[in-house]
Amino acid sequence: GGGGDTTEDLQNMLAEVEAKVTDIEARCRSERILLATAQAQRRTSETLRDQAMKYARALEPALADVQDIAREAEDMCHSAKDQAKSCMEGRSEDMDPSLVALHQRLASAHQIRQELETKREAAEAERQSAEARVIRMEEKLKESKIAADQEKETREMLERAATILGEAEKHAAEAESLKQATQDVTSLDAAKQCVDDLERRKANLTAVLKEQCCTNAVLRVMCGGGSEVAVSEPKVHSEKHDEEKSKSLPAFDLSSPEAGLTLRAAARLMVSCACVPLICDEYRLQSSVVNGRPVWKASSTLKNSFLFWMPRDGGCWVFAPDVQAEQAPSGEGNAKEAGMVPWARSLQLAWTTLPEELMPTSWLPGGWSGEAKQRITVCVLRA
């Protein structure tokens, strides 16, 4: 048993020794490779050193030549400086002719450069002057353009002024015609006085006619048939004349004076008002009637304005956007209940008066509120 253990130990030691030997051999091979590489590098270094020494020996003559050339160049520079100094001081008898020619060419070149510099400065000044002229021309062009625009605006303003003047003359003519028309329109009191006067004259004429009838009867009794014819002929002629005259005139219903307004209504009316531009337009007569009076509608498609009569405050003409809901056939009470707010309404009593027969200054703006309002001018003319 003891001998077997010793053999195993020896075998193990032998294996370890063999492993160490193998490792040492591997290290030896690696060292030999490194040694061979180092020897090769040394040989390469020696070769490079030999080549460098050979190149250095070959460059020594070239370096000597360069040093000689540098010394000659330095000597030439010193000589050139001395000759240039002598030239500057005016001593040119001992100068090299080539240097004298070179100095002359240098002086000529310097003079030419000065001349070119002078010309360049003159050209620069001329360019600046040209730029200044261009700027002034641009400013003048701008001023002329502004003047042309102002002239155009002035021309347009003159044209507008001429148009406004024409319209003003037209309105002045309309105002003059309205003034002339208003001079012919009497007030309500004057109309009542005229009616009373006519009634008085009618009563007088009736009395005269009755007296004439009595006189004719007496004459017929006293004078016979011939005088009857002589006296009665004027009466027959007068009756025929009155009958023909009555046929030529339109028949009016004296019990309703407003019936004649439809017959006298104008087909077109021109309305102008500076305070209420909505009602300014040409109005055309409609086929229907409102509250027993004619109605007009604005001809412009952009406006929906009507001119019609309402039985409120004794009767007035109004401008309003709607006419359908303002029928008041039963009288003034219904007109008050309608609640319509017109754009403008007449202040003058207009029971039997057409709108163009009203005074232009007898109009009020807005609705029926009790607050005080300033009168406006509404010109209504027959077209």
C-alpha positions in Angstrom: 0.0 0.0 0.0 2.8 2.4 0.8 4.7 1.7 -2.5 1.6 2.5 -4.6 1.2 5.9 -3.1 4.9 6.8 -3.7 4.5 5.8 -7.4 1.5 8.1 -7.8 3.3 10.9 -6.2 6.3 10.5 -8.5 4.0 10.3 -11.5 2.3 13.6 -10.5 5.7 15.3 -9.9 6.8 14.0 -13.3 3.7 15.5 -14.9 4.3 18.8 -13.2 7.9 18.9 -14.4 6.9 18.1 -17.9 4.4 20.9 -17.8 7.0 23.3 -16.5 9.4 22.2 -19.2 6.8 22.8 -21.9 6.1 26.2 -20.5 9.8 27.0 -20.5 10.2 25.8 -24.1 7.3 28.1 -25.1 8.9 31.0 -23.4 12.2 30.3 -25.1 10.6 30.2 -28.5 8.9 33.6 -27.8 12.2 35.1 -26.6 14.0 33.8 -29.7 11.3 35.4 -31.9 11.7 38.7 -30.0 15.5 38.5 -30.3 15.2 37.9 -34.1 12.9 40.9 -34.4 15.2 43.1 -32.4 18.2 42.0 -34.5 16.2 42.8 -37.7 15.3 46.2 -36.4 18.9 46.9 -35.4 20.1 46.0 -38.9 17.4 48.4 -40.3 18.5 51.1 -38.0 22.1 50.7 -39.0 21.2 50.8 -42.7 19.2 54.0 -42.1 22.1 55.5 -40.2 24.5 54.7 -43.0 22.2 56.3 -45.5 21.8 59.4 -43.3 25.5 59.8 -43.0 25.9 59.4 -46.8 23.2 62.0 -47.4 24.9 64.3 -44.9 28.2 64.0 -46.6 26.5 64.7 -49.9 24.7 67.8 -48.5 27.8 69.4 -47.1 29.0 70.9 -50.4 25.4 72.1 -51.1 25.3 73.8 -47.7 28.6 75.5 -48.4 27.3 76.8 -51.7 24.1 78.1 -50.1 26.2 79.9 -47.5 28.3 81.5 -50.2 25.2 82.6 -52.2 23.8 84.1 -49.0 27.0 86.0 -48.3 27.0 87.3 -52.0 23.3 88.3 -51.7 24.0 90.1 -48.5 26.9 91.9 -50.1 24.7 92.9 -53.1 22.0 94.2 -50.7 24.5 96.3 -48.9 25.9 97.6 -52.2 22.4 98.3 -53.5 21.5 100.2 -50.3 24.7 102.3 -50.6 24.0 103.1 -54.2 20.4 104.0 -53.5 21.6 106.3 -50.7 24.1 107.8 -53.1 21.3 108.3 -55.6 19.1 109.9 -53.1 21.9 112.3 -52.1 22.6 113.1 -55.8 25.9 111.3 -56.3 25.3 109.2 -59.4 28.8 109.2 -61.0 29.8 105.9 -59.3 26.4 104.2 -59.7 25.7 101.1 -61.7 23.9 102.1 -65.0 21.4 99.3 -64.5 20.5 100.7 -61.1 20.1 104.2 -62.6 17.8 102.9 -65.2 15.9 101.0 -62.6 15.6 104.1 -60.4 14.3 106.1 -63.4 11.7 103.4 -64.2 10.8 103.4 -60.5 10.3 107.2 -60.5 8.3 107.0 -63.7 6.1 104.3 -62.3 5.6 106.4 -59.1 4.6 109.4 -61.2 2.2 107.3 -63.3 0.7 105.9 -60.0 0.2 109.4 -58.7 -1.5 110.4 -62.0 -3.7 107.3 -61.9 -4.6 108.0 -58.2 -5.5 111.6 -59.2 -7.7 110.3 -62.1 -9.3 107.8 -59.7 -10.1 110.5 -57.2 -11.6 112.6 -60.0 -13.6 109.6 -61.2 -14.8 109.0 -57.7 -15.8 112.6 -57.3 -17.7 112.5 -60.6 -19.4 109.3 -59.5 -20.5 110.9 -56.3 -21.8 113.9 -58.2 -23.7 111.6 -60.6 -25.2 109.8 -57.6 -26.2 113.1 -56.1 -27.8 114.1 -59.5 -29.6 110.8 -59.7 -30.9 111.3 -56.1 -32.1 114.8 -57.0 -33.8 113.5 -60.2 -35.5 110.8 -58.1 -36.7 113.4 -55.7 -38.0 115.6 -58.5 -39.7 112.5 -60.0 -41.4 111.8 -56.7 -42.4 115.5 -56.4 -43.8 115.5 -59.9 -45.7 112.2 -59.2 -47.1 113.8 -56.0 -48.0 116.9 -57.9 -49.7 114.8 -60.6 -51.6 112.9 -57.9 -52.6 116.2 -56.3 -53.7 117.5 -59.7 -55.7 114.4 -60.3 -57.3 114.7 -56.9 -58.0 118.4 -57.5 -59.6 117.6 -60.9 -61.8 114.9 -59.2 -62.7 117.3 -56.5 -63.6 120.0 -59.1 -65.7 117.4 -60.9 -67.4 116.4 -57.7 -67.9 120.1 -56.8 -69.4 120.7 -60.3 -71.8 117.7 -59.7 -72.7 119.0 -56.2 -73.2 122.5 -57.7 -75.5 121.1 -60.3 -77.4 119.1 -57.7 -77.5 122.3 -55.5 -78.9 124.3 -58.5 -81.4 121.6 -59.1 -82.5 121.6 -55.5 -82.6 125.4 -55.5 -84.9 125.2 -58.5 -87.0 122.6 -56.7 -87.1 124.8 -53.6 -88.0 127.8 -55.7 -90.9 125.9 -57.3 -91.9 124.7 -53.9 -91.8 128.2 -52.6 -93.9 129.3 -55.5 -96.3 126.5 -54.9 -96.5 127.2 -51.1 -97.3 130.9 -51.9 -100.5 129.6 -53.7 -101.5 127.4 -50.8 -103.6 129.2 -48.3 -103.9 128.4 -44.6 -106.9 126.6 -43.1 -108.4 129.8 -41.8 -108.1 131.5 -45.2 -109.8 128.4 -46.8 -112.6 128.7 -44.3 -113.0 132.4 -45.1 -113.1 131.5 -48.8 -115.8 128.9 -48.1 -117.8 131.4 -46.1 -117.5 133.9 -48.8 -118.6 131.4 -51.4 -121.6 130.4 -49.3 -122.5 134.1 -48.9 -122.2 134.7 -52.7 -124.2 131.5 -53.4 -127.0 132.8 -51.1 -126.9 136.2 -52.9 -127.0 134.5 -56.3 -129.9 132.3 -55.2 -131.8 135.4 -54.1 -131.0 137.2 -57.3 -132.2 134.2 -59.3 -135.4 134.0 -57.4 -136.0 137.7 -57.9 -135.2 137.2 -61.6 -137.7 134.4 -61.9 -140.4 136.7 -60.4 -139.4 139.5 -62.8 -139.6 137.0 -65.7 -143.1 136.0 -64.7 -144.2 139.6 -64.5 -142.7 140.4 -67.8 -144.4 137.3 -69.4 -147.7 138.5 -68.1 -147.2 142.1 -69.2 -145.4 141.7 -72.6 -146.7 138.4 -74.0 -144.9 135.6 -75.9 -142.2 137.7 -77.8 -140.8 139.2 -74.7 -140.9 135.8 -73.1 -138.6 134.5 -75.7 -136.4 137.5 -75.5 -136.0 137.2 -71.7 -135.8 133.4 -71.5 -133.2 132.8 -74.2 -130.2 133.9 -72.1 -131.4 131.6 -69.4 -131.5 128.6 -71.8 -128.1 129.5 -73.1 -126.7 129.8 -69.6 -128.2 126.4 -68.7 -126.7 124.7 -71.7 -123.3 126.3 -71.1 -123.4 125.1 -67.5 -124.4 121.6 -68.5 -121.5 121.3 -71.1 -119.1 122.7 -68.5 -120.2 120.2 -65.9 -119.7 117.3 -68.4 -116.2 118.4 -69.1 -115.2 118.3 -65.5 -114.6 115.1 -63.4 -117.4 114.2 -61.1 -116.6 114.3 -57.4 -118.5 113.0 -54.5 -119.0 116.0 -52.2 -119.9 113.8 -49.3 -116.3 112.2 -49.4 -113.7 114.8 -50.6 -110.9 112.2 -50.4 -112.3 110.4 -53.4 -110.9 113.0 -55.8 -107.3 112.5 -54.5 -106.9 109.2 -56.4 -107.9 111.1 -59.7 -105.4 113.9 -58.9 -102.6 111.6 -57.7 -99.3 111.9 -59.7 -97.9 108.8 -61.3 -94.4 109.6 -60.0 -93.0 111.6 -57.1 -89.5 112.8 -56.4 -88.6 112.9 -52.7 -85.5 114.4 -51.1 -84.6 114.9 -47.5 -81.2 115.5 -46.0 -82.1 114.5 -42.5 -83.7 111.1 -43.4 -81.8 109.6 -46.4 -83.9 106.4 -46.2 -86.9 108.1 -47.8 -84.9 109.8 -50.7 -86.0 108.1 -53.9 -88.4 108.2 -56.9 -91.8 106.9 -55.8 -94.3 105.3 -58.2 -98.1 105.2 -57.8 -99.5 101.8 -56.9 -102.7 100.4 -58.2 -104.1 99.7 -54.7 -105.2 102.3 -52.1 -104.5 102.5 -48.3 -107.2 104.1 -46.0 -109.0 105.4 -49.1 -106.0 107.3 -50.4 -103.4 106.6 -53.0 -100.1 105.0 -52.1 -96.7 105.3 -53.6 -93.7 102.9 -53.4 -90.0 103.7 -53.8 -88.8 102.5 -57.2 -85.3 101.5 -56.0 -84.9 97.8 -55.3 -82.6 98.5 -52.4 -85.2 100.4 -50.5 -88.6 99.2 -49.2 -90.3 102.6 -48.5 -93.9 103.6 -48.9 -95.7 106.9 -48.9 -99.3 106.7 -47.8 -102.0 108.5 -45.7 -103.1 107.7 -42.2 -106.2 109.1 -40.3 -104.2 110.1 -37.2 -104.0 113.6 -35.8 -106.6 114.8 -38.3 -104.9 113.0 -41.2 -101.3 112.9 -42.2 -98.9 111.5 -44.8 -96.2 109.1 -43.6 -93.1 107.4 -45.0 -92.8 103.8 -43.6 -91.2 100.5 -44.5 -94.5 98.5 -44.4 -98.0 99.4 -45.5 -100.0 96.1 -45.1 -100.4 96.3 -41.3 -101.3 100.0 -41.3 -104.9 99.8 -42.7 -107.2 101.8 -40.5 -110.5 101.9 -42.3 -112.5 102.5 -39.1 -111.0 105.8 -38.2 -108.3 107.3 -36.1 -108.7 104.9 -33.2 -107.4 101.9 -35.2 -104.5 104.0 -36.5 -103.4 104.6 -32.9 -103.7 100.9 -32.1 -101.5 99.9 -35.1 -98.4 101.0 -33.3 -96.6 101.8 -36.5 -93.3 103.9 -36.2 -92.8 105.8 -39.5 -89.6 107.3 -40.7 -91.2 110.7 -41.2 -94.7 112.1 -41.0 -96.4 115.3 -42.0 -97.4 117.8 -39.4 -99.8 119.9 -41.6 -103.4 118.8 -41.6 -103.9 116.7 -44.8 -107.5 115.4 -45.1 -107.9 116.4 -48.7 -104.3 117.3 -49.6 -101.8 115.4 -51.6 -98.2 115.0 -50.3 -96.7 117.3 -52.9 -99.1 120.0 -51.8 -97.8 120.1 -48.3 -95.3 122.7 -47.1 -91.8 121.2 -47.2 -91.0 122.3 -43.7 -94.1 120.8 -42.2 -92.6 117.3 -41.4 -91.4 115.6 -38.3 -89.0 112.6 -38.0 -89.8 109.4 -36.2 -92.9 108.0 -34.6 -95.8 109.3 -32.4 -94.0 109.9 -29.1 -95.0 113.0 -27.2 -91.4 114.3 -26.9 -90.6 117.5 -28.7 -89.0 117.1 -32.1 -87.3 119.4 -34.5 -89.0 119.9 -37.8 -87.3 118.6 -41.0 -87.5 119.6 -44.6 -89.0 117.0 -47.0 -89.3 118.1 -50.7 -92.0 116.2 -52.6 -92.3 117.1 -56.3 -94.3 115.7 -59.2 -91.9 114.0 -61.6 
